[in-house]
Amino acid sequence: MTEKIRLAMVGGGPGAFIGAVHRLAASMTDRFDLQAGAFCRDAEASRAFGRELGLASARSYGSYQELLASEAALPPAERVQCLAIVTPNDSHAEIAIAALAAGFHVLCDKPAAGCLEDALRMQAAVEASGQLFGLTHTYTGYPLVMEARDRIAAGALGELRRVHVSYLQDWLSREEDTRGSKQASWRNDPARSGESGAFADIGSHAFNLVEFMSGESITAVAAQLRSVVPGRTIDDDGSALFSLSGGAQGLLAASQVCTGSVNALKIELFGTEGAMSWQQEQPNTLVLKRRAEPDTILHANMDYLGASARAVARTPGGHPEGYLEAFANIYQAFAEAVTAFPEAPQPRGFASIDDGVAALRFIRAARLSSQQGSAWTELAAIERKSL
Ligand SMILES: NC(=O)c1ccc[n+]([C@@H]2O[C@H](COP(=O)([O-])OP(=O)(O)OC[C@H]3O[C@@H](n4cnc5c(N)ncnc54)[C@H](O)[C@@H]3O)[C@@H](O)[C@H]2O)c1
């Protein structure tokens, strides 16, 4: 049996959201063993939480700095091999850069960083270290999203003409939503969330999904970002027109003030020969459309799907899979990359730091565009401009 990969976690302490999802996803793969962690900024609470998770006291650390120094001092066969970073956006860069420099692989949650400059520093650190870096863009872990990507790459839609993606939530639609929830409070604080609110939090997923499924890059954007709820200093709602590298155009909406929308991520891609539609709240169906023909509905985990989708199926057809399995698929791909390191398995199976930089560049371009009356803004020129 292959030895498990020794994993550490930074963030994901008591009451945190995504850290628990990472721990479940890692354990679903049966490839990781969580051996160390620094789970929150309060040193004593962090150590106590590590022990609660069953970690050895000596490896339940009070800070990520202590974790990196102590783990790096252990013999190579004992120290952790990689870190999952599940802290708010503002600290991703400092933790990831320190971890990479100390010789650890990093699997970080999105957005890569709070701002474009930090994401660029992370990109340089990944290159300098030669270590692996992955971003957990959850939705690329769904089997039918992989199926759509493969079919589009094989020409199923003909020439791509239009992409519509919307990611709508309502959990920040009221003024009081920001009070009393730690998830809401840091997301609405520019010092913690970074240069954007909803566009970074969920727009980054929508951006990544467009590029992942289409196989193209977003090259220009004309956007309007707004703070709808009184007193908010960061965007909670926004829309963008965008151009794709192959000539198609699209629409991206990201909003956390859409009453009645819980986690409504939907993407539609239209080409000369057909269209495809997938939504996160019904992730086990992919709808294919052709002019003047009945729709075709593909179901997850069926033998008629392609190799990528079948390779990640965990249950027999008709037994629904969802968010946790998609997350586990990203962990599984990261496990394969760690095991094969320094070889690079293809396809990689998880988003890279380049994808993370691209998302932050898109966010910066959208903000610039919005400030200039929704003027079309080229992503390629973005590092030469400042807000
Ligand atoms: N992939 C997804 O679908 C998805 C979903 C939700 C959140 N996220 C991302 O995950 C990250 C965390 O979001 P969340 O909702 O879990 O936040 P959260 O507030 O629920 O949890 C953050 C945790 O990090 C800890 N923390 C903060 N700074 C720390 C530090 N310096 N050292 C150690 N621990 C520290 C906090 O104490 C807390 O336990 C964000 O970047 C967010 O964008 C991704």
PDBQT file of the ligand as one rigid body, heavy atoms in Angstrom, charges set to zero:
ROOT
HETATM    1  N1  LIG A 401     -13.346  26.546  -2.411  1.00  0.00    +0.000 N 
HETATM    2  C1  LIG A 401     -14.471  26.990  -1.896  1.00  0.00    +0.000 C 
HETATM    3  O1  LIG A 401     -15.540  26.658  -2.382  1.00  0.00    +0.000 OA
HETATM    4  C2  LIG A 401     -14.442  27.916  -0.716  1.00  0.00    +0.000 A 
HETATM    5  C3  LIG A 401     -15.577  28.034   0.105  1.00  0.00    +0.000 A 
HETATM    6  C4  LIG A 401     -15.493  28.855   1.243  1.00  0.00    +0.000 A 
HETATM    7  C5  LIG A 401     -14.326  29.548   1.527  1.00  0.00    +0.000 A 
HETATM    8  N2  LIG A 401     -13.265  29.445   0.682  1.00  0.00    +0.000 N 
HETATM    9  C6  LIG A 401     -12.007  30.185   0.962  1.00  0.00    +0.000 C 
HETATM   10  O2  LIG A 401     -11.404  29.608   2.116  1.00  0.00    +0.000 OA
HETATM   11  C7  LIG A 401     -10.755  30.598   2.907  1.00  0.00    +0.000 C 
HETATM   12  C8  LIG A 401     -11.335  30.545   4.325  1.00  0.00    +0.000 C 
HETATM   13  O3  LIG A 401     -12.720  30.824   4.275  1.00  0.00    +0.000 OA
HETATM   14  P1  LIG A 401     -13.713  30.344   5.453  1.00  0.00    +0.000 P 
HETATM   15  O4  LIG A 401     -15.072  30.681   4.995  1.00  0.00    +0.000 OA
HETATM   16  O5  LIG A 401     -13.404  28.966   5.842  1.00  0.00    +0.000 OA
HETATM   17  O6  LIG A 401     -13.280  31.343   6.613  1.00  0.00    +0.000 OA
HETATM   18  P2  LIG A 401     -13.497  31.138   8.193  1.00  0.00    +0.000 P 
HETATM   19  O7  LIG A 401     -13.513  32.499   8.771  1.00  0.00    +0.000 OA
HETATM   20  O8  LIG A 401     -14.650  30.233   8.424  1.00  0.00    +0.000 OA
HETATM   21  O9  LIG A 401     -12.197  30.348   8.653  1.00  0.00    +0.000 OA
HETATM   22  C9  LIG A 401     -10.904  30.912   8.638  1.00  0.00    +0.000 C 
HETATM   23  C10 LIG A 401     -10.062  30.202   9.702  1.00  0.00    +0.000 C 
HETATM   24  O10 LIG A 401      -8.711  30.631   9.556  1.00  0.00    +0.000 OA
HETATM   25  C11 LIG A 401      -8.207  30.935  10.887  1.00  0.00    +0.000 C 
HETATM   26  N3  LIG A 401      -7.080  31.864  10.721  1.00  0.00    +0.000 N 
HETATM   27  C12 LIG A 401      -7.106  33.147  10.345  1.00  0.00    +0.000 A 
HETATM   28  N4  LIG A 401      -5.854  33.633  10.262  1.00  0.00    +0.000 NA
HETATM   29  C13 LIG A 401      -5.025  32.631  10.634  1.00  0.00    +0.000 A 
HETATM   30  C14 LIG A 401      -3.621  32.498  10.755  1.00  0.00    +0.000 A 
HETATM   31  N5  LIG A 401      -2.797  33.510  10.500  1.00  0.00    +0.000 N 
HETATM   32  N6  LIG A 401      -3.119  31.309  11.158  1.00  0.00    +0.000 NA
HETATM   33  C15 LIG A 401      -3.927  30.264  11.420  1.00  0.00    +0.000 A 
HETATM   34  N7  LIG A 401      -5.267  30.324  11.312  1.00  0.00    +0.000 NA
HETATM   35  C16 LIG A 401      -5.810  31.486  10.928  1.00  0.00    +0.000 A 
HETATM   36  C17 LIG A 401      -9.414  31.495  11.617  1.00  0.00    +0.000 C 
HETATM   37  O11 LIG A 401      -9.241  31.458  13.021  1.00  0.00    +0.000 OA
HETATM   38  C18 LIG A 401     -10.479  30.531  11.146  1.00  0.00    +0.000 C 
HETATM   39  O12 LIG A 401     -10.451  29.339  11.913  1.00  0.00    +0.000 OA
HETATM   40  C19 LIG A 401     -11.007  31.923   2.176  1.00  0.00    +0.000 C 
HETATM   41  O13 LIG A 401      -9.900  32.243   1.386  1.00  0.00    +0.000 OA
HETATM   42  C20 LIG A 401     -12.212  31.643   1.306  1.00  0.00    +0.000 C 
HETATM   43  O14 LIG A 401     -12.262  32.434   0.134  1.00  0.00    +0.000 OA
HETATM   44  C21 LIG A 401     -13.303  28.635  -0.406  1.00  0.00    +0.000 A 
ENDROOT
TORSDOF 0
